[in-house]
Amino acid sequence: IAVSENLCGCLHRGVVRAGRIAVQGSGWRDRGDPHRGSGRLCQAQQPPDTAAVICWCSGTGTSHPVSLLQQRAAFCSRAPHMQYWARRLEQEIDGVMRIFGGVQQLRGIYNENRNLFEVKENVPRKLVEKVAGDIESLLAKKVRALKRLANAAEKFQKAHHWQDNIREEDIEYYDSKADTEYDDPDGEEIEREKSNSLKLEFTDDANFKTKVNYSYAAVQIPTDIYKGSTVILNELNWTQALEDVFIENRKEDPSLLWQVFGSATGVTRYYPATPWRAPNKIDLYDVRRRPWYIQGASSPKDMVIIVDVSGSVSGLTLKLMKTSVYEMLDTLSDDDYVNVASFNEKAKPVSCFKHLVQANIRNKKVFKEDVQGMVAKGTTDYKAGFEYAFDQLQNSNITRANCNKMIMMFTDGGEDRVQDVFEKYNWPNKTVRVFTFSVGQHNYDVTPLQWMACANKGYYFEIPSIGAIRINTQEYLDVLGRPMVLAGNRAKQVQWTNVYQDALGLGLVVTGTLPVWGAGTPGCCLLGSGCQAALTPPVLPQLGANGYVFAIDLNGYVLLHPNLQPQIINFREPVTLDFLDAELEDENKEEIRRSMIDGNDGQRFIKTLIKSLDEQYIDEVFRTYTWAPIKSTNYSLGLVLPPYSTYYIQANLSDQILQVKYFEYLLPNSFESEGHVFIAPREYCKDLDLSDNNTEFLENFIALMEKVTPDSKQCDNFLLHNLILDTGITQQLVERVWKDQDLNTYSLLAVFAATDGGITRVFPNKAADDWEEEPEPFNASFYRRSLDNKGYIFKPPYRDAGYRGLDLENNTIGILVSTAVELSIGGKTLKPAVVGVKLDLEAWAEKFKVLASNRTDRDQLGCDPSSSCEMDCEANNKDLICVLIDDGGFLVLSNQEDHWYQVGKFFSEVDANLMSALYNNSFYARKESYDFQSVCAPEAQSNTGAAPRGVFVPTVADLLNLAWWTSAAAWSLFQQFLYGLTYSSWFQTEDVTADSMEARETSCIMKQTQYYFSTVNATYNAIIDCGNCSRLFHAQRLANTNLLFVVADKPLCSQCESVKLLQAEGTRHIGVTSGAPGARRQLRGCPTAALPLPPQEDTSDCGRGASFAPSLGVLLSLQLLLLYSSASRHPLPPAACL
């Protein structure tokens, strides 16, 4: 036909495709798509121009050319039918839910049993006040115990008489490592050291989740400290008296968890005694690196680390520096700020951070990775390094600790004292301490390094080998403790830590810490003591499934939150999850966080986005946030409550006969007639044994109930009465609704009801065999989402991208449809239950095709494709794709049989082209967030293009120069040779990092993307622009559901593959850099008052060094001894593994 170029199309069995055109004899070519971009095709449009061209369609007589006007008419004529199909689908779903869901009937049952319960009100401010008060009282008991322990420690230490000739056999103590089995990295058992440890017996204890002995304390000494040294033995001698204090504290407060005394020597004495937990490899625990000890030992710090990377820093020395920086970073907590720079002729930061940043886990990981990339070259200029460091510390335009300020310089030596720099930046007040570290074996004069430290209230350290790194990178804390010692009681403030993993297996805990001053010269001994508390979320079932309590510290990190679920158990790293990372961030929550950090109280009703429990869906909800500070702590408590949880049901089953009657419906012998009952695994009574197996838990519950009554003092009456009430109410639903219906008629696999009281009843009983939802309704995604959304919520079984549908061969797949039961009693609205059905996927897929067809009778045959009747999803399933997609973008039903095994997959995995069009046409919005608690496998290190390790190569002139053979360069080269012989991979191309040598899962940050319905809520017709492969589609939301009904042309070619949208976790992010989430989150409170550097501080002890020419024989002997004691068949072990 002759039509305008923009009107050329081909109609084939009711489906319009692009045609081909010929213009003035130029030959056939594919017509461009008449619709540039997507649009509403069925709205009135101006007719296009009519310049004549030839429009041609290939194929047999079943395909013939049409104009755009015909094309639009053919497509748009389908729209009324689609709306008709949508109404039929809505009516079918509503009808089934009305008949089998029993929402109306359950409302009636609640009203009939109105005398069995009261409707109570949650008053958020009162709840927050009560919970905050309970936590305050709990921690106050720990503070009293902590002060008794600290005072006793000072008294005992002062009375102790030093013994030079003390022997290990003179001391009686329980060595916690004496009974611990350690395995060699190669799987061989390591020979245990001889020990004079006491032999104790241990009994299981529920509070500590392990075996303990309450009559003794245990001692832990770090692996790299010789426990037979005079210093350690004297420490063990006087700390033995603390055991009586531990025991007395427990008598005063039986809820006390671990009581710990940590010494600056590394000795840890903890109570009650229990064997040390054996790590997979070498035990790295050192009390001086624990979060509570670091926080109690010094005020918050601003630290700049500068590393000499001049050419003289070659081979092993550079590796020692990298590992030293790594270990230095581990001494910092979230209260501190840090930056790391390298210098030679010029100074520059090693990472993307241009100023001081908070020393949190994420930022420290960035530094650790970037430090490994430092390369030695150029000449040394101390002035460049120190000027950079002082400029960093003087920058007042950024958030920082603004308490202790210090510079840590790592170098192999030099002659310049840079006195002019100190005069300009630090003298006469000397507000910045300077710590210098001489790294590696060399014969340089170390006097300038020692002078720098002594002249600036710092300390000089030497790190000649790997073994000296850990101890010398943490002893600076003793120097920082001097102002605290001189401040006396003014500095003796109990501090509560952020939440961290307990090294002995208690899980997440917080610790109160208090410094202990040792006798002697002021500042000689800073000890520490701590008392632990496990902050468990308060049991507040009246808050419902979506209400919760949370708490944060001054850094904005959560101590309590339902989303605080670290996947990696790593006692070396504190658990740091920001409140704005635990939830989906918005401006309201930022303001709430700021107010909580400032110690204010408040309340705000907000609209916000939340992520579903399974992290697949996003819901827009309303919540009331209420918060208040926890007195005498650095913590703040918050409570979140949805509107429908303002009121709740409190059962009042005073009739014992009724109690017994309802209780009988929990017995398994009633399940065949009344449906299977799952009960939430809650702590109904103190003596109830919990179990992950719900059948076993139910048996335990029934056995206990035969011994006690629901009104027993050892039981939670609220939980028990509500459970039994809901048992009776759901049984009445069975009798009135479910028993009288034939589920097979409507292709249902099951019907169910779940309640706030903890009951999930599934009917018929056999359906429980395939029930995969959580027995705790509050932890079930369908339950929580049904409360937050109106209408019927569809939940297909989740399938990842790799699922291949094997279940369909042997099992029947079900789709959950649920809705909340809303009650209005005396003007008070609440949602105490959720009811629903489980659809048979295969049967409902067939039913879906019928409902989305032009049949008026279920038995009527389909339309003949060759006839003039309208197309539909049943007769034309070879040409039309008809699908139901839920609000998260997951496939629920399809008219394509090859889609059935893909039900539950993100729709982009099924039809990426169509899903992209739905997103581009604003049917879906996208929410990107970051999961800061993810677990990642280690990334493989590629050797492609890698150069050998940096080995210094001497020139011929060097070799002929006798002086060179006694120089640091010669000694460094010799060390490299020795290590190369000992460690097989020392000269290999892969790098040796300061992390673990083994490949293991690590914590990481993963980017997540979820999709949810946008505000578009109308019928929409559009074209997917793709030349000859263009597709038309129609989409419409189904009323009162979370479903989108989509009808689209089946793709005939694959020339227009769209970028596949991803819903699951995506790219890993190691750290937080500028512009990433968390980078701007420096807003925090001041943990402690800054203590000025006291003028009376004695700084005469600032480290000692000596300049000497090394004796080749002596040094070689020492080096070989070190190698012999630490050699293995593995690469050089980093300091983190010593």
N, C-alpha and C positions, 0 to 999 in steps of 0.2 A: 504494500500500500504506500501511497505518497503522503507523508505527514511531516510535521516539523521534526528537526533532529532531536529536540528535547522531548518528543512524544513517542519515540519508538520503543515498543515493548513486545514481548511474546507471551501469549496466553497458552498454557499447557495444563489441562485438567484443573482449571481454575486458579493456577499459580502463575503469576506474571514474572517473566524474566526479562533481562535486557536483550534488545534485538541488535541487528547489525545494519549499518546504513551505507548508502553510496551517495556521494555528493558530487554532481557534475563530472561523472566519469572518473573520479579519483580512485575508484576501486573500493572493495568492501573493507570496512574497519569496524571495530567494536564501538558501540555507542557509549559515550560517557554517561554516568548516572545522572538522570534528570534532577535528582535531589541532592544538592551539595550540602552535606550535613544532615543531621537528623531533624525531623520536624513533625508537626501534627498534620498528617496527610488528609485527614477527613474534614478539615476546616475549609471554609470558602477561600478560594485563591483566584487570582486573575489569570485568565487563559494566556498561555505563552504565544509567541509569534508563530506564524504559519508558513514560513519559508519551506518550499517543498523539497523533500529528499525521498529516496527510496528506502523503505524499511523492510528488512528481510529476516525470516526466521528459518533456521535449519531444522531438519528432522522430517518426520512423516506428517501425514495430514492431521495428526492430533495436535499439532502446534501451529498456531496462526498468529499473524501480526495484529497488534492493537495499538491505538493511540494512548497517550498518557491519560486522557480523559476517561477512556475505557479502563485503563489500568487502575486508576484511582477508584473508579466506580466499582470494579471487581473486588478490590481489596476492602473498600469502605462498606460495601454491602455486607461484608462478613461481620462488621462490628456489632450490629444489632443481635446477630446470632450469638456472638461471643458474650455479650451482656446477658443474653437469655441463658446460655450455658452456665455463666457465673452464678446467676440467681438459682439455677437448679442445684449447683454444688453447695451454695450457701444453705439452701433449704434442706438438703439431704443431711449435711453435717449438723445443722441445728436440730433436725428431727431426731437423729440418733442420740444426740446428747441430751435432749429433753426426755427421751424414753428411758435411756440406760444410765445417764449420768446421775439423775435423781437430785438435781440441785434444789428444785422446788420442794420435793419430798423431804430432803434433809433439813431444809429450813423449818418445815413443819415439825419434824422430829425434835429439833432444838427447842422450838417454842413449846411443844407439849411437855418437855422435860425441864421447863423453866425453873421448877422448884428444886432442881438438883444442882444448880450452880448460881454463882453471882457474877455480875459484870463489874470488874474492877478497872480502875484507871491508872495508867502509867503517867506519873508526873516527872518529866525528865530532870528538872532541877533538883528535886528531892532524891531521885535515884543517883544522880552524879554526886551529890553531897554525901549520901550514905556510902557509896562505893569508895569515894576518895577518903572518907574518914576511916573505913575499914583498912585500906591500904596504908594510910598514915599510922594507924595503931599497930599494924603488922610490922612495919619497918621501925617503928619506935622501939619495939621490943628488941629488935636486932641491934639498934644503936646502943641501947643500954648494955647488952652483952659485949659489943665491940669496945666500948669505953672501959669496961672491966678488964678486958683482955689487954688493951693497950697500956693501961695503967700498971697492970701486973707485969707486963713485959719490961717496961722501963724500970720498975722496982727490982726485978730479978737480974736484969742486965747490970744495973748499978752495983748490986751486991756481989756480983760474980768476981772471983779472983782468978786472974789469968794463970794458966798452968803451961809452962814450956815443955814439960816432960809427959804430958798427958798421952795415954795410949788408947788405941781403939777398943781393946778388950776391957778398958775401965768404964766404958759407956754402955749402958743398956738402953736399947731403943729398938723399935720395930722398923726395919728397912722395907719400905713398901715395894721395892724392886726385887727383894730376895726371892719371892715366889713367882716372879714374872718370867714367862718364857719369851725369849726374843729369837726371831728367825733372821738368818743372814739373807741379804738380798738374793743370793743364789739358791735359797731354799734350805741351806744347811743350818742346823741348830748351833747357836753360838754357845761356847762354853761359859757357864755361869761363874761369876767371881765368888771367891770364898767370902762368907759373911758371918758375922757374929749376931745376926738379927734374932730378936725374940721370936719364938714360935707361938703363934696365936691361933685361936679357933674363931670362926666367923659364922654368923647366922644371917639368913635372908631378912632384909628390911624393906618394907614397901615404900617408905619415905625416900630412901636413897636408891631404890631400884637395883640393889646389889647386896653382897654380903658384907657386914660390918662387925666391928667389935667396939662396944661402948666403954670398955674399961681402959682402952689405950688410945694414944694418938699414933699416927704414922709419920715417917720421915721420908721425904723425897729429895734427892740430891742430883743436880744436873749431870748428864753423862760426861761432860768435859771438865768436871771438877773432881779432884782426888779427895775421896771422903776420909782418907786417913791423915790429911794434913792437920797441922796443929790448929790452924784457924777454924777449920770445920769441926774438929773435935771439941774445942772450947765452946763453939756455938751450940753444938748438940748437948753439951754439959749443962749450960745454964737454961736452955729452952725446955729442958725436961720438966721443969717445975710448972710449965704452962698447962700440963695435962690436967692438973687439979682444977684449974680455972675453966678449961673446956668442959669438964664434967659438971661443974657447978652451974655454968651457963645453961647447959642442957636441962638441968633440973628446973631452973627458973623459966625456961622457954622450950618446951618439948618440940615446938615447930621449927627450931633452928635447923638449918641444913649444915653444910660444911663450915667449920670454923678453921681459919687458916692464919698461921703466922709465917710471913715471908721475910727472910733476912737479906741484907745487902750482899752477903757472902754467897747467896744462892740456895741456902738451906730452907726447906719448906717443912713445916710441921702442921699436919692437918688432923682434924678430929670429926667423926670417929675414924678409927683405923680401918683401912681396907686395902687389899693388894692393888698396886698400881696397874692401870690398864695398859696392856702391851700394845704398842703401835705396830704397824706393818713392818716398819724398818727400825731405824735408830730412834731412840727416845729423845725428842728435841725440847721437852718441857723445861722451862726455866722460869721460876716464879717472877723474876725481875722483868720478864717480857710479857707478863699477863696484863690485860687491860686494867684490872683493879690496882695492881701494884704501880704501874706507870702513872695512873691518874692520881694516886695518893702520894707519889714520891716527889712530884714537882708541880708547879703552876703551869698553865698553858704556855706553849712555846711558839715563837716565830723563828724558824731555822732556815738558813741558806747554806746549802752544801756546795762547795766548789772543789772541782777535781782537776788536778794538774794532768794535762794530756800532751805535754811536750814530748819531743822525740826521745828523750832519755827514759821516759816511762815505757819500757818495752817489755814484751813477753809476759812473764809471770807477774811482774809488778802491776801492770795494767789490769790483769785479771783479779789480783788481790784488791785493787781499788774498786773495781766494779762490784765485787762481792761485799766489800766493806760498806759501800753506799746502800746496797740491797739490805744489809743487816741494820744499818743505821735507820733506814726508813721504817723498819719493823719496830723500832722503839717509840714511834710516834703514834698518838691516838687522834681521835676525831676532834679533840679540843685544840689540836696544834695546827699550824700552818707551815708550809714548806715550799721551797723551790730548789732545783738542782741545776747547776751550770758547770760547764767544762771551760778550761782556759789554757791558752798557751801565750801567744802574743796578744790575743784578744779573748774576751770572755763571751760566751753565748749559752743560752739555756739548752739543756739536752732534749727537751720536749717542746710541745706546742704551748706550754704555759709560759706566759710572759711576766707573770708576777706570782706572789705567794698564793697558794691555793690550799684548801683544807686537806689535811692529811688523812682523808678517808680511804677506804679500801680501793675504790675505783681509781682515784688519782694516783695512789701509790703504785698500782699496777702499771699505769702509764709510765711513770718514772722508771720502774724496774725494767720494763721492756726497752725503753729508749737508752738507758744507761749502757745496755749491752752493745749498743751501736757505736760507742765512743772509740775513736781511733787516735793513736799517738802520733803527733808530728809537730814540727816547729820548735820554738824555744820558749823557755819559761819566763813569764812576766807576772810576778805576784801582785803587782800593782793593779793590773787589769782585772784579776780575779777578785781582789778585795774591794775595789771601787764598785764593781758590779754588785757584790754582795751588800755593801752598805747602802747603795741606791735602792736595792730591793727592800731593805728593812726600813728605809725612810719614806717609802711610798705610803702616804696617808690617805690615798684615794680609793683604797681597796679594803675589804673586810680582812681582819687579821686578829690574832690573839691579843697582841699589844701587851704582853706580860713579859715573859723571859725572851730576850733576843739573843741570838747566837749565830756565829759563823763556824762551820766545820770545814777545814781544809785538808784534803788528802793530797800528798805529794811524795816524791821520792827524795826530796831534799833541794836545798838552794842556799845562796849566800845573802840575798837581799832581805832586810828586816822591814822594809816599807814603813818606816817610822813616820814619814810625812803623811801617809794615808791615815794612820791612826790619829795623828795630831789633828787632822782635818775633820775626821768623821766621828771619833770616839772619845777623845780626851777633852777636858779632864774628867768628865762625869763617868766615862766607861760604862755606858748603859748596854753595850753589846759585848757579850763574852766571845772570846776567840778560842776555839779548840783546834789544835794542829795534830795531824797524824802522819808520822813518817812510815811509809809503806815500802816493804821489800828489803832485801839484803843489800847494803851498800856501805861505802866508807866515807860518805859525805859528813861534813860537820853539821850536827843537828842543833848546835847552839842557837842559830837564828830562829828555828822553829820553836824551841823551848822559850826563847825570849818573847816571841809574839804571844804565846799563850799566857805566860806569867804577867806580861805587861797589860793584859786585857781581861784579867779575872777568869781565865780559862784554865786549860790543862793540856799538857803535851803527852801524846801516846805513841807507842811504837807498835807496828804490825809487821813483824818480819816474815810471818808465814800464815798459812790458812788457819792453823789452830789458835792464833791470837785474835782473830777477827771478832768473834762473838763477844768475848769478855771486854775487849777494848772499845767496842762501839756502844756499850751500854753503861760503862762506868762514869760517863759524863753526868749521869743522873745524880750521882752522889754530890757533885759540885753544885748542881741546880738546887739540891736540897738544903744548902747552907743557909739561904735567907729564911727558909721555913724553920730551921732549927733555932736561929737567932730570934725569930718572931715569937717563939714559944707558943703559948696557948692561943694566940691570935691566929696562928696558922693551923691549929689543930681543929679542923672542921671535917666532920664526916661527909664524905662524898659518895654519891651513889652512881654506879657505872651505868653505861648503856647495856643492853642485853647482849649476852655472848654465850657460846657453847661451853658447857662445863666439861673440863678435861676428864672427869671421872664418870661421865655418862648420865648426868641428871637432865640433860637437855638445855633449854634456854633458861638462863638465870641472870639475876643482877646481884651485885655485891656492894655492900657498904664498906668503905675503906678508911682507915685512920692511920696517919704516920706515927711512928714510934721513934723517939730520940734515944740514941745510944749515949753512954757515958763517955767522958773524955773531952778532947778538944772539940769545940763547937763545930758541928758539921762533919765529924769524923764518921758517924754512923747514922744512916737513915734507914730504919727498918719499917716494916709495914705489917698491918694486921687487917683481916677482912672477915666479914660474916656474910654468908650467902642467903639469898631469899629467891624462891621461884615465884615469879609473878604470874600466877595462873588466872585466866579470864574468870571473873566472877560468874557463878551460875545464876543467870537471870532468864529462865525460860519464858517469863511473861513478856519479854521483848519480841518474841516470835522469831520466825525464820530469818528475817532480814534486818532485825535490830541487833546492835552489838555495842560493846564497850571497847575503847582503845585508849592508849596512853602514849605520850611522846616525851622525849627529854629536851634539853636546851638546844640540841642540834637539829631538832625536828625529826629524829629517828624514833620509830615506833618501838615501844616495849611490849605493848599488847595490841594485837590487831588480828582479825580472822585471816587476813592475807599474809601474815608473817609466817612463812613456811619455808625456811631455808632448806635447799635440797642437798647441800654438801655439809657434812659434819666435819668442821675444821676448827679445832680449838685454838689454833694460832691466830685466827682472824675474828675480830668482833663482828657481830651481825648488825649491819648498818643498812636499814631500809627506811628511806625517808617517807614521811606521811603522804607526800604528794606522789610518791612512786607506788605506795601501797594501794592507792586509789587512782581513779582517772582524774587528772588535774584540771582545775578550772579556777577562775578568779576568786570565787567565793571560798574555796578551800584554801587558797593562798592566804586570804585574810584571816581565816579561822586559825591556820597554823601560826601566823604572826601573833595573833592574840594569845594563843596558848603559850608560845615561847616567852612572851612578855609577862606571863603569870597572871593574866586577866581571866575573868569568867565571862560567859556570854551564851547567847542562844541565837540561832538563825535558821529560818525555813528556806530551803533552796531547791531549785530544780537542777538536777545533775545527771550525768551519765554513769552507769555502773556496768561492770563486766560480769557475765554470768559465772556461776561456780565452775563450769567446765571450760570457761574462757573462749567460748564459741560465739556468744551473742552479746550485744550491747542493748541496754534498756535505758530509756529516759524516764526518770522517776523523781518523786518528791521525797525529801528527807528533812527531818529536824535535827540539827546538830546543836548539842548542849555541852559546855565544857567548863572546867574549873581547875585551879591548881591543887596539887596534893601538898599540903602544908609540911614544912620541915624537910622537903626534898626538892630536887630540881625537875620534878616531873609534873605533867599536867594530864588530867583525865578528861576524856570525851565520851559522849554517848550519841548514837545515831538511831533514830526511830522513824519508821515510815508512818504515814497518816493512819493506816488501817490497824496499826499496833498501839494506838492511843489507849484502846480498851482491850481487855482480855478476859477470858473465862477462868474462874476459880471454882472448881467442883466442891460440892459439900455433900458427900455421901455419908450422912449420919446413920442411915438405915443399913445395918449390918447384913440383913437378909438380902437387900439389893446389891450390896457389895459382893456377896458370895455368888449371886445370880450372874452378875456381869462378869465376875472373875472366871466363871466356868466357860465363857466364850473365848478365853485365852488358852484353854486346854486343847491339845492337838486332836483329841477324839471328836471335837466339834467342827474341825476344819472341813470335813467332807461335805457337810450340809451348810455350813455358814461361811465358807471361804477361808483361805489361809491368812493368818495374822502374823505380821512382822512387828516387833516392838522395838522402839528406838533404844539403842544401848546407852542408856543414861544411868547415872549413879542414884538409883531409887533408894537404896539402903546402904549403910556402911559395910555390911558383911556380904554384899552381893558381888559374886565373882564375875568380872567382865570377860567378854569373849568376842573375837571378831566373827565367829560363826553364830549367826542369829538363832539357829535351832538350839545350839548349845546354851546360848545366853538365855533363851526362853526357858529351857529346862532348869537352869540355875535360878531364874526368877521364880518359877513355880515352886521349886523346892524350898526357897526361902520364905515365900508367902504362906507355906503350910506351917511355918514355925512362928511367924510374926503377923501382926495385923497392919493394915494400912495406916493406922493411927499410932504405930509404935514410935518411940522417941528416936530410935536409931535410923528411922526412915524419913525421907523428905515427903511430908504429907501432901504438899502441893503437887509434886510430880506424880505420886501414886494415885491420888484421888482423880486427877485429870486423866491419867492413863486408863483407869478402870471405867470412868464415865464414858470416854470415847470408845472403849470396847463395846459397851452396851449400845451406844448411839449408832455406831456403824453396823452392829448386828441387826438393829431395827431396819436399817436401810436395805440389808439383804432380804429380810422378810417381806418388806413392802414393795420393793422394786425389782431386785435382781432375780429372785427365785421364780417370778412369774413370767420371765421373758426368755425367749429362745435366742441366744447369742448368735447362733449360726445363721439365722434368718438375715441378719445384718452384717454377716462376715466379721464378727468380733471374736478376738482371741480371749479377751478378759475385760472385766470392769473392775474398778478399784476406787478406794477412798483413803486419803491420808489426812491426819489431823495434827494440830499443834500439840495435842496431848501425847503424841508419840506412836500412834497406831497407824499401820498401813494394812488395810484389808484388801486382799486380791481374790476375786471370784471368777470362775470356779477354782477349787483347790488345786487342780492339776496345772493351772496357769502359773502357779508359784514356781514351778520347775524352771520356767524360762524368764522369771522376773529378775532383772538385772539392776534395778534401781536401788539406791541406798535405803537401808531400813530406818535410818534417821531422816525423817522428812526435812528437817532443817538443813541437811546436807544433800538433798536431792534437787537437781537443777530444775526439773519439771515443777516441783512444788514452789520453789522460790520465784520462778518466772511467772507462774500462774497468779501469784499474789500481786505481782507488780504490773500485770497486763490485763486489760479487759478482754473478755471473749474467750474463744477456744484456742489454746496454745498447742500447736502440733510439734512433736519432737521425734524426728526420725532417728534410727540408730546411727550413731556417728561412724563414718567410714573415712579412713585417710586415703590419700591419693593412690597408694599402692594396693588397696583392697581389690580382690578379683572375684568376689561373689561366691566363694565356696560354701557359705552358709545356706545359700538358696537350694543346694542340692539335697541337703539332709534335714533342714530345719525350716520352720515357718517364721518369717520375719514380721515383726510387729511395729506399728507406729503409734506412739502415745498421743492422745488428745486429752487435754486436761483443762479445767476451769475452776476458779476459786468460788467458794460458797460464801456469799456476803450476807451477814445478818444485820438487822436493824432492831435493836431492843431498847425501848424507851428513848429513842432518838440517838442511841449510841451505836455507831457502825463498827463492825469488826469482821475479820475473815478467819474463822477457826478451822477451816478444812478446805481440801481440794479434792475434787472427784474427776473421774475420767474413764476413758475406754481405750482398749488396745486394738487397733485395726489390723486385719489380716492383709498384708501388703499385696499379695498376688490377687486376691479377690477384689480388693478395693482399686487396684490398677485397672481391672476389667470394668468395674463399676464406673470409674472415672471416665473411661472412654465412652461409655453409654451416656453418662450425664452430659458430656461435652459433645454430644451429637445431636442430630435433628430428629432422632427417634421420639415419637410420642408414646410408644409402647415398648416395654422392656423386651418383648418377644418379637418386635418388628425387625425385619432384616435391614441391613445397612443400605445406604444409597448406592446405586450403580454409578461408578465413576464416569461412565460414558453418557449418562443422562444429564439433564439440565438442572438437577436438584443442587442445592447449595452444599459446599464442602463442609465436612466436620471432622472431629478428631478421631472418630472410629473408622468411618469408611475410607478416609484419605490419610491414614496414618503413615503411608509411604511418602506422602508429600508434605504433611504438616507435623510439626513437633508441638505437642500440647503438654505442658508441665505445670505442676504446682511447686513453688519454691517458697521456703519459709523466710522469716525476717532476717535470718543470718546468712541467707544465700545458699542454703543447703537444699538439695533435691528431695522432695517428699513423694510425689507421684508423677508418672509419665505415661503417655500412650505408646511409648516405644518399649518393646519387650527387652531390647538390649540395654535399656536404662535401668531395669529393675534391680540389677545387682549393684547399680551405682547410687541407689537411694541412700541418702545420708552423706553423700559426698558434697563438697563445696561445688556449686554448679559450674564454676569455671573449669573444673576438671572434666565436666561432661560436655559442655559447649562453651568454650572460651569466647568465641565470637559474640554469642548472644548475651552472655553475662557481662561482657564489656559494654555492650549497647545498653543494657539495663542500668549499669552504673553511669554511663555517659549521659543518659536521659534522666538522671536524678531520681530513679526509683530507689536507689541505694545510696547511702552516705557511707563514708569510710572513716574509721577511727584508728589511728596509729598510736601505739603506746610501747613502753619498754618493760620487759620482764627482767628485773634486777636479781632474781633468784634462780635463774636458769642454770642448767648443767650442760657443759659442752665437753665433747671429746677433745683431746689435745690435737692441735693442728700439726700435720706432718711437716717436718722441716725439709725444705728442698735444698739440694746441693747444687742445683743448676747455677752455673756461673760463679760458684763460691770460690773464694781464694783461700789458700792455706792460712793457718793461724799466723798472726803477726809475729814473726820471729826476727830478732835483730841479726843482721848479717854483717860481721866486721869486715873492714877493708884490709888490704894487704899491709898498709901502713900500721893499722891497729895491731895486727899479728906480730909485726916486727918491733913493736913498742913494748918494753918490759912493764912499763907503768900500767899499760892497758890490762894486763893479766890480773892485776889486783884491783881493778876498777869495778864499779857497780855493773857496768855493761857486761864485762866478762863473767861476773858472778851470775847475772841474770841469764845469760846464754847457757851457762853450765847448768843452772837449775832447769831450764827448758829441756836440756838434753837428758837430765836425770828423770824428769817427769815423763819425757817421751819414752824412756825405757820402761818405766813402771806402769804408766797408764797407756794402754794400747792405742787409744784414740786421741791422744794429746795433739798429734800432728795432723789429724784428719780435718776435713773442711768444715764439718758441722760445729756449731758453737757450743761451748759449755756454759750453761746459764747457772744462775745462783738459785734456781728453783730445784724441784725434785728431778732426779735422773730418770725416773720411770715415767712411762706414758700413763696418765690417769686422768679421770674426769676432773674438771675444775669448774668453779663457779664462773659465770660469765653473764653478759647482758645480751638479751635477744630482743629484736624488734618484732612486735606483734601487730597484726592488722585484723580488725573485725569489721564486718559490714552490718548495717541495720537500715530499716526503712527510713527514707527521708519523708518530707512533708507531703510529697505527691500522693494524692489519694483519689485519683480519677482514672477514667479510661484513657488510654494513650495509644496512638498508632504512629509508627515511625518506620523508617527504612534504614537498614544498615548499609551505608555507602561503601560499595566495593566493585564498581564497574560491572562487568558481566556476572559477577558473583554476588551482587546486591541481594539483600533479603528484606522482606517486609515482616514486621511483627506487631502484635497487639498485646498489651499488658493491662491487667486490671486487678486491683486489690479486692480480695473477698471480704465482705463485711463481717465483722465480729470474729475474725480469725487473724492469725499472723501469717497468712498465705498470700502469695502473688500468683495469679493465673496468667500464664503466658502462652500465646499461640503464635508460631513463627513458621516461615517457610523452611523447609529442610535444605541445608546447604548442598548445592550440586557440585561445587568445586572447592578446592582448598587453597586458592590463590591469595586469599585475604585472611590469613591466620592472624588473629589478634594477640596482643601481649596478654598472657594468661595472668589474671588477677590471683593473688595468693592470699589465703586466709590464715594459714598456720604461721608458726614462728619463723622468722626470717633471719636476716644477717646478724651475726654475732658482733657485739661491740665490746671491746676490752675495757675501755675507760671512758670517762666523761670529758670531752673536750669542749672548747668554746662553741656555743651554739647548740650543743646536744642537751637533752633533758638533764637537769641537775647542775649544769654549768653555772647557771645564774643563782642557784639556790644556796647562797652564802649566808642567808639571813639566819641568825642564831643568837642565842643568849650568851651572856658571859658566865662561864662555869664557876669561877672563883675570883675573888678579888686579887689583883696583881700585887705581888710583894716587891717593893723596890730593892735594888741591890744595896745592902747595908754597908755603910762606910767602915764599920768595925769588923767586917768580914776578914778573916785571916786567909790570905791568898798565897801564903808562902809555899804551901804544898801545891805545886802546879805541874808536877811531872818532872822526871829527870831523864836525861839522855847523855850519851857519851860519844865522842868522836874517836874512832880507832880504826887502824888498818886491820882488816880481817886476816886472821890466820887461816890459810887455806885448809890445813889439816883439821883444825878444830871445827871450822864451819862445815867442812865436808862430812865429818863424823856426825855432827848434829843433824845435818840435812838427811843423811842416810838413816839415822835413827828415826826421824820423823816419817820418812818414806816407809820404813819397815813397819812402823806401828799403824800406819793408815793405808797401806797398799791393798789394792783389790784388783780384780780383773775388769773394773769399770773405769770410765773416764774420771778425771779429777773431781772428787765430790765437792759440791758447793758448800758454802758455810751453812746453808739452811739444813744440811744433812749431817752436820757434825754434832 
